[in-house]
């Protein structure tokens, strides 16, 4: 099972990304669209972590002699995911605040009711 762990996690990430993208594009309710965006970004984050997975890998730390460990995990995808989580949280909060203001104005969460700026 351990040999397939990276592939299983990557498949789960792709499934979440596809479901989130479908929810983002198919829903008319703006809250559901934001939820789809959050699921999509979670799937992308899982994919990035799965790409950086190394079976039997260790932390990128030097040993007592000053040599790098033979099989270490690249920390860059993990750092990118942490940054992505923080940015995603900020974007989601901004979208929710914007939807709250739109709801106060028109009393509707349906995206089709907002045609004021449409060409």
N, C-alpha and C positions, 0 to 999 in steps of 0.2 A: 504493500500500500504506500509505503514511503517513497517509492520510486515514481509514483504517479501523482504525488501531492502537488507539485508545481503545475502540472497540467490540469488537475481538478480545480485548483484555485483560479487558474487563468480562465477556465471554462465558466466558472461561476461569475467571474468578473465580466466576461463577454455577455453572459445572459443578463446580468444586472444592467449593463450599459445598453443593451438592445431594448430591454423592458423600459428603462428610463427614457430613452429616445422616443420610443413609441408613445409613452405617456405624455411626453413633452409636446409631440407633434399632433396627437390625436384628440386631446382634451380641449374643451372650450372653457372650462372653469379654470380661472387663473391660479387658484390655490392648488389644484391638481397638476397644473403645468409646473408650478414651482416644486411640487413633490417629485414629479418626473425628472426635473433638472437635478434634484438632490440624489435621486437613485442613479441617474446617469453618471454624475461625478463620483459617486461611491464605487460604481463599477470600474470606471477609469482608474481610480486610485488602487483598486485591488489588482487590476491588470499590471500597473506599474510595479507594484510590490512583487507580483508573481514573476515578472521579467527579471527582477534582481535576485530571485531565489537561486541559491546554490546548494545542492544536496551535500550535507555534511560540512557546510561552510562555517567559518568562525568569524568573530568580530575582527575588524582590521586593526589589530593591535600588534606592536612589535614584541617579540619574546625577549628573554633575558640577554641574549647575545646581540640584540639589535637587528635581527633579521625579521622580515615579515613572515607571517604564517603562510604556509603553502596554499591552502584553499580558504580565501577569505571572501566575505560577502561585500559587494560594492555598496557603500553607504549613500551614493548619490540618489538612486531611486527612492530610498526611504526619506531622504531630506526633501526631495521634490514632493513626495506625498504629504509630508507634514506641512509644507508650504501650501500645497493645494487644499488641504483641509481647512487651513486658516482663511485662505482667500475665498473658498467655497462658502464658509460660514458667513463671511462678510457680505458676499454677493446675495446669499439667500436672505439674510436679514434686510438688506436694501430692497430686494424684490418684495418681501412681505410688507415692509413699510409703504412702498409705492402702491401695492394692491390695497392696503388699508385706506390710503388717501383716495384712490380711485373709487372704492366702495362708498366712502363718505360722500363723494360727489354725485355718483349715479345710482347708488343702492343696488348694484348688480355686480356679480363676479364673472358673468359671461363675457368672453372676449369680443363677441360679435356686437355687443351693445356699445362699443367704443369705436365709433367711426369718424370722430371729429377730425383726426389728423390724417385720415386716409385720402389718397389722391383720387 
